Amino acid sequence: MEKNSSVENNKKTWSGRFNEPVSQLVQRYTASISFDKRLAEYDIQGSIAHAQMLSAKKIISNEDLIAIEQGLNQIYDEIQNDQFVWLLELEDVHLNIEKRLTALVGDAGKRLHTARSRNDQVATDVRLYLRASIDAIIRLIKAMQLALLNLSGQHTNTVMPGFTHLQVAQPVSFGHHLMAYFEMLKRDVDRLTDCRKRVNKLPLGAAALAGSSYPIDREMVAQKLGFDGICENSLDAVSDRDFAIEFCACAALIMTHLSRFSEELILWMNPAFGFIDLADRFCTGSSIMPQKKNPDVPELVRGKTGRINGHLVALLTLMKAQPLAYNKDNQEDKEPLFDTVDTLIDTLIIYTDMMSGIRVNLEAMRSSAMKGYATATDLADYLTKKGLPFRDAHEVVAKTVQYAENKNCDLSELDLSELQKFSVQIDQDVFALLTLDGSMKSRDHIGGTSPAQVNAAIERGRKWLAD
């Protein structure tokens, strides 16, 4: 296989305007090839569609088109087989591919850049890359949602304490708790799907900033590349990075949701809770304390969430003071965007696997729910249904809880005569509500924590995933 050679005398494509070459430091400082070479596949896709349009509009010959397509396909194979030589002096992915193409097919390769600029070219490449990334991320989110549905289905009847202010509040189904994260991820999918609509617009044809004097057909290129439409202002087309910022905002929310889940897994794994245990492959030990089993993966998800949030702020800051149109600043959009995509994909893959490695301690969850008078609200509701105003019922129950605390027992462990000291409206039927299971089952409405409603939510989730 022939290797692409160095550029003669380190000559730049644009160097005709200059009297001296850039220094080696400036060359390294301004080059983007170390990170933007991952766009090669999309650069080649865009170039083939562009060449096909140029040929259809008689701007280049059919012979040139055939040569360009053959050359680009060979370059793609070289890249896939790790046989392509990336040259720092060629600055970026676009010039590396163009120079190699010219070496392979001669003048036809030089004609490929007719009616386009690196400005609209890179904007197209990034949109193609991000569109594919969004599609992959949505698939991964849905895989995690399926894992959540499966775990939730095993624990619709598992009682755990629901918390507010991290204090025991009311008993809930563990399956119901897990389904809260299913709903968060469902919103994440909706956001990404909506974001994809704005990503999927074609900037190619805007050229450097003002459009092209050639009789190009942008709609044809958009159709070939699967875009929903075109960017309708040439200045905006080359300088817009809203789509990347919007994606990073979506990613920051996804990571925030996974960070919240991670915090709960870390707490639940602590022996003070003892609710769950994670599979060993997601944990590490201590170099000095042999008993330790540290939940490293959830902790790193928390930490990486900060990094993703930082990338969002970096992109917002990058764009906040840029005049129209393209500026070299925009080269700095790729590393934050690429790292956001990579981190999010890795996190979703490992999180989905982690769901299958969660072991649940049912007794620890139930025991914890018994400690915080989790059925107190049920007693207040019971009295309200008997005709007592809720605020009065609240006061009665508060005093009853205080009495039970002094006696060191649960409300359900008080006998009827003791309960009636606080309200004569309390009768034997109250005990069905003061148990953890009775309390949980009583929330039998859509969105409630009763096992029947959790099962219904799981079925709705499965239907949503299947649509």
Sequence and secondary structure as in RCSB ss.txt:
>XXXX:A:sequence
MEKNSSVENNKKTWSGRFNEPVSQLVQRYTASISFDKRLAEYDIQGSIAHAQMLSAKKIISNEDLIAIEQGLNQI
YDEIQNDQFVWLLELEDVHLNIEKRLTALVGDAGKRLHTARSRNDQVATDVRLYLRASIDAIIRLIKAMQLALLN
LSGQHTNTVMPGFTHLQVAQPVSFGHHLMAYFEMLKRDVDRLTDCRKRVNKLPLGAAALAGSSYPIDREMVAQKL
GFDGICENSLDAVSDRDFAIEFCACAALIMTHLSRFSEELILWMNPAFGFIDLADRFCTGSSIMPQKKNPDVPEL
VRGKTGRINGHLVALLTLMKAQPLAYNKDNQEDKEPLFDTVDTLIDTLIIYTDMMSGIRVNLEAMRSSAMKGYAT
ATDLADYLTKKGLPFRDAHEVVAKTVQYAENKNCDLSELDLSELQKFSVQIDQDVFALLTLDGSMKSRDHIGGTS
PAQVNAAIERGRKWLAD
>XXXX:A:secstr
       GGG  TTGGG SS   HHHHHHH  HHHHGGGHHHHHHHHHHHHHHHHHTTSS HHHHHHHHHHHHHH
HHHHHTT     GGG SHHHHHHHHHHHHHTHHHHHTTTT  HHHHHHHHHHHHHHHHHHHHHHHHHHHHHHHHH
HHHH TT EEEEEETTEEEEEEEHHHHHHHHHHHHHHHHHHHHHHHHHHSEE TTSTTTT  SS   HHHHHHHH
T SEE S HHHHHH  HHHHHHHHHHHHHHHHHHHHHHHHHHHHSTTT  EEE GGG B  SS TT  B HHHHH
HHHHHHHHHHHHHHHHHHHTT  SS  GGGGGGHHHHHHHHHHHHHHHHHHHHHHTTEEE HHHHHHHHHTTTTT
HHHHHHHHHHTT  HHHHHHHHHHHHHHHHHHT  GGGS HHHHHTT TT  GGGHHHHSHHHHHHH  STT  S
HHHHHHHHHHHHHHHH 
